[in-house]
Structure formats: structure tokens, C-alpha cells
Amino acid sequence: MIQLLYETKKELKNNIGKELNYIETSFFGDEYKSTGTITGCNAKRTWFANVIMKNNIIERVKWQKKNQKKYYNLILIFHIWLYQYGMMMTL
């Protein structure tokens, strides 16, 4: 999941029409798409969003529902587990 470098949802919404500020956090390669939908959250994980991109520009933002936050946290935990397990397997 991509970490969105915006403190608030309002700040992200105000950046529609501009390039996305983000950090790649996936162990499995880049998740950023110049055109398409990107799922991300802020650093504190207090909100999650689907960011619709077109030619590297934010076109639209959709907010995730509260129950989906748990799902993405489980995915993150699973990714960390896979990474650690994979590292142990190579030793």
C-alpha cells in the first residue's frame, strides 16, 4: 500500500489536478500507476483512500469505509510476515 504524504483528507482533496506525493511501501514492487486507481493511507493510518490517477495527475479521490481499514491492516501484516518468512528461508 502506498503512503500518501498528506496530513489530512482535505489536503489530499485540495491537490486534485496536481501530481501525487507518496512513498512506496510494498516489498513486492512499485504500486504507483500513472493512470488507474491507487490505494493508500496517511502515515498514521487514520484514513484510507482510493486515488484515481490520469497521466500522473490526481483526477478524483474516494474515501475508504471504516471496515475496510481492518482489511488493509491485515494485508500489511501478511506482507510483513511473507517478507520475514522469505528472509528466513534464504538464510
N, C-alpha and C positions, 0 to 999 in steps of 0.2 A: 504494500500500500504506500502511496506517495504521501509525504508530509507536506502539507500546504503551509507556506510561510506567511500566514495572515493570522493576526491575533483574534479577530472577530469575524463572524459571518458577514456582518455589514461591510467590513473592509474588503473581503473577497468579492462580495456583490458589487461594490463600487469599482472594482477592477475589470468588469466586463468590458470587452473591447481592447484589452491590453494583453500582454504576454503573462503567462502563469509563473509565479515564483514558487518553487518547490524543491524538495530534496528527495532523491530516490532512496528508498529504504529496503528494497527487495534484495534478497540474496540470490535470486534466480534470474537476474537480468533487468533491463530497463522496463518500466511500466508506462512511461510517458508516451503519449500518442499525439502527433501534431494535428491529426483530425480524428475525432472519435470521443468516447467517454472515458474519463479518468476518475477513479475513486480515491479519495484522500481524506485526511483529517488534520486538525491542527496539532501542535506539539503536545498539548495537554490531553488530547483525545476527548475533549468535551463536546465536539461536534464533528460530524462526518458529512461529506458532500460528494455528489457526482458532478464533475465539471465537464461540460460539453465543449470541445475544442474544434476549431475550424482554421486550418492553416496557421497553427501556433498562436491563435488568438482565442481568448475566452469568449464563447458565444452565449452560454447560459449556465446557470448553477441550479442544481436540485439538491435539497437537503435530505439526508437520510432519516428514517424514522428511528425512534429510540431503541426499539427491539433489534434493529439491525446492527447497532453498536456492539452488542454482545457477540454477534456472529463474526464481525471483523476482528474483534479481540481474540476469538478462538482461532481464526485463521492465522493471526500473527503469532500466537503461541505455538501453533502447529509448525509454522515456518521456522521458528527458532529451534524447536525440537528437531526438525529434519536437518537443520544446519549442524546442530551439535552432534546428532547421531551420525551424520555423514562425516564429520570431522573425526569422530572416534573410529569409524570404520576404516579411515585412511591411515591411522597410526599403526 
